[in-house]
Amino acid sequence: MGKLVVSLDGVVIKEVQITKDKTTLGRRPYNDIVIDNLAVSGEHAVLQMVGADVFIEDLNSTNGTYINGKAIKKQLLSNSDVVEIGKYKIKFLLEDSVDYEKTMILKPGSAVPSGFGLPSSFGALGSPASTALPATIKVLTGAAAGREVSLTKVVTTVGKPGVQVASITKRPSGYVFAHVEGGARPSVNGIPLVGESVALKSGDVIELAGTQMQFVQAGL
């Protein structure tokens, strides 16, 4: 089963489960997913579920439908594909048995809701829960300064969707930090992330989306 996460300027507007064979998207109120914006055609696109696969087809819309920055007519959606319609971004996520942490939203100048924001997952990792020592992320700067998040899930995503997002994956050998989304790369101890990922050590300071936070592992 898949779902769509609709966002505008990095702010999640709605989440929609894909449960029907056909799910329509457009500006008109009779669509299954209504996006009331002039950049969106009345009947813009349709999602078709064929078995476990989900296809998206552009319905000859005025401004077109894009997936990961490329214009499409009809295409099979893969996990974490981003559909772009006007200024709206719609992330397609396959839901599986992996337990994901909620994304910790880092939005300067705004209150941080309990739980650090909105559900989000990136990728489909099948690794089992690990035996790594418990760890937390402590926010050092910004509106969320002083808050702590326990890294109890297999994958915890942090950052601001649409701007800069990173993930912390809990593995048997420890915790791994990786860049997920955004043009600028996050840094660890002032050094921008160069490769795909880096192992975290207790005390490491992460800077992401203009906010600093510290990785702290128990017993170290």
Secondary structure as GFF3:
##gff-version 3
##sequence-region A 1 220
A	DSSP	beta_strand	2	8	.	.	.	ID=ss1
A	DSSP	beta_strand	11	18	.	.	.	ID=ss2
A	DSSP	beta_strand	22	26	.	.	.	ID=ss3
A	DSSP	beta_strand	33	34	.	.	.	ID=ss4
A	DSSP	beta_strand	45	50	.	.	.	ID=ss5
A	DSSP	beta_strand	53	58	.	.	.	ID=ss6
A	DSSP	beta_strand	65	67	.	.	.	ID=ss7
A	DSSP	beta_strand	70	72	.	.	.	ID=ss8
A	DSSP	beta_strand	74	76	.	.	.	ID=ss9
A	DSSP	beta_strand	82	85	.	.	.	ID=ss10
A	DSSP	beta_strand	88	94	.	.	.	ID=ss11
A	DSSP	beta_strand	104	105	.	.	.	ID=ss12
A	DSSP	three_ten_helix	114	116	.	.	.	ID=ss13
A	DSSP	beta_strand	135	139	.	.	.	ID=ss14
A	DSSP	beta_strand	148	150	.	.	.	ID=ss15
A	DSSP	beta_strand	155	160	.	.	.	ID=ss16
A	DSSP	beta_strand	164	171	.	.	.	ID=ss17
A	DSSP	beta_strand	174	181	.	.	.	ID=ss18
A	DSSP	beta_strand	187	188	.	.	.	ID=ss19
A	DSSP	beta_strand	191	192	.	.	.	ID=ss20
A	DSSP	beta_strand	197	199	.	.	.	ID=ss21
A	DSSP	beta_strand	205	208	.	.	.	ID=ss22
A	DSSP	beta_strand	211	217	.	.	.	ID=ss23
###
